[in-house]
Amino acid sequence: MSVGPRQGKHAHGMLNPMGGDGRRPMNLLEATMNAALDLVAVAVLFAQGARAA
């Protein structure tokens, strides 16, 4: 199973949605894009798991 390059930067995105990268607050567009990409990644992993089962 491969791990995307975004995992390190956004590993705590769910726990601290206002956190951004820790140096500045995340703006709404960036937060929305990160959430959408996270949902896509979860959907892809779920689809791979369902296909393997």
C-alpha angles and dihedrals in degrees: 000000000000123000120217123236091245095068097086097048096043102030090118097039093111094048095044109023092173093053104089109175093330096256099076138008115271114246120230096256093051092046091050093048092048091049091049092049090048090052090050091050091050091048091051092049091047091050091050091049093048091049092050094048 
